[in-house]
Amino acid sequence: EVQLVESGGGSVQVGGSLRLSCAASSPRLCMGWFRQAPGKEREGVATINSRTITTYTSSVKGRFTISRDNADSTLYLQMNNLKPEDSAMYYCAATSGYTLSLRRDPWRAWGQGTQVTVSS
């Protein structure tokens, strides 16, 4: 099973930026970012396939950018203009099958998560 390790989380003020990274132990066709705030379900943030086709949840469109470096199996999430409602644990996900779904079901591998906190 692929191993996923996230990094780059932290605490920022409203309007700030963070860049999350996810290092995968081996290449996967599709990868994505999910997040989970306390007391809420895990939700899809953005997903990307090997040809860099992307999907975003509506609340982050225009602020977040997902990208990947296939050469070293690394996934990124550039987060700009952060809001308090973006505060959550962010998880990297991957699958060998083809999906751009923002639902949890198709995703088979998960990282341990990295915390993002946005304060006003």
C-alpha positions in Angstrom: 0.0 0.0 0.0 1.2 3.5 -0.8 2.4 5.6 2.1 1.4 9.3 2.2 3.1 11.9 4.3 1.7 15.4 4.5 3.6 18.6 5.6 3.2 22.3 5.5 0.3 23.0 7.8 0.4 25.7 10.5 -1.3 28.7 11.9 -2.0 31.8 9.8 -4.1 34.9 10.0 -7.1 35.6 7.8 -6.0 36.4 4.3 -2.7 34.5 4.7 -1.3 31.6 2.6 0.0 28.1 3.2 1.3 25.5 0.9 0.7 21.8 1.8 2.8 19.0 0.4 2.2 15.3 0.3 5.0 12.8 -0.5 3.8 9.5 -1.9 6.0 6.4 -1.6 5.0 5.4 -5.1 3.1 7.0 -8.0 -0.7 6.9 -8.0 -3.0 7.8 -10.9 -5.2 10.1 -8.9 -4.6 12.1 -5.7 -6.5 14.6 -3.7 -6.8 16.7 -0.6 -9.6 16.3 2.0 -10.2 18.2 5.3 -12.0 17.5 8.5 -12.9 20.1 11.1 -13.9 19.0 14.7 -17.4 17.6 14.8 -17.7 17.6 11.0 -17.4 15.0 8.3 -14.4 14.7 6.1 -14.9 16.7 2.9 -13.2 16.7 -0.4 -11.2 19.9 -1.1 -9.5 19.2 -4.5 -8.5 16.3 -6.6 -6.2 15.8 -9.6 -5.4 13.0 -12.1 -2.1 12.2 -13.8 -2.9 14.5 -16.6 -3.5 17.4 -14.2 -7.3 17.6 -14.7 -8.6 19.0 -11.4 -11.8 19.3 -9.4 -12.4 21.7 -6.5 -15.1 22.1 -4.0 -17.0 25.3 -4.5 -15.9 27.0 -1.3 -12.2 27.0 -2.4 -12.4 27.8 -6.1 -10.2 30.7 -7.0 -8.3 30.5 -3.7 -6.8 27.0 -3.7 -4.7 25.4 -6.3 -3.9 21.7 -6.5 -0.9 20.5 -8.4 1.4 17.5 -8.6 5.0 16.6 -9.6 4.8 13.2 -11.2 8.6 12.9 -11.2 8.8 12.5 -7.5 5.2 11.6 -6.7 4.5 14.8 -4.7 1.1 16.5 -4.3 0.7 20.1 -3.4 -2.1 22.4 -2.3 -1.5 26.1 -2.5 -4.0 27.9 -0.3 -4.4 31.7 -0.6 -6.8 34.1 1.1 -7.4 31.7 3.9 -10.5 32.1 6.0 -11.4 30.8 9.5 -13.7 28.2 8.0 -10.7 26.7 6.2 -9.4 25.6 9.6 -9.2 21.8 9.7 -7.0 18.8 9.6 -6.0 18.3 5.9 -5.5 14.8 4.5 -3.8 13.6 1.4 -5.5 10.8 -0.4 -4.6 8.5 -3.3 -5.9 5.7 -5.4 -4.7 3.5 -8.3 -8.1 3.7 -10.0 -9.4 6.7 -11.9 -11.5 9.1 -9.9 -11.8 12.8 -9.3 -14.5 12.4 -6.8 -14.7 14.7 -3.8 -16.4 11.9 -1.8 -14.4 9.6 0.5 -15.6 6.3 -0.9 -13.3 5.8 -3.9 -10.1 6.8 -2.1 -8.1 3.9 -0.7 -4.9 5.4 0.8 -4.8 8.2 3.4 -2.0 10.2 5.1 -2.0 11.1 8.8 -3.0 14.7 8.2 -1.6 18.2 8.8 -3.3 20.8 10.8 -4.3 24.2 9.3 -5.6 26.9 11.7 -6.7 30.3 10.4 -7.3 33.0 13.0 -9.0 36.3 12.7 
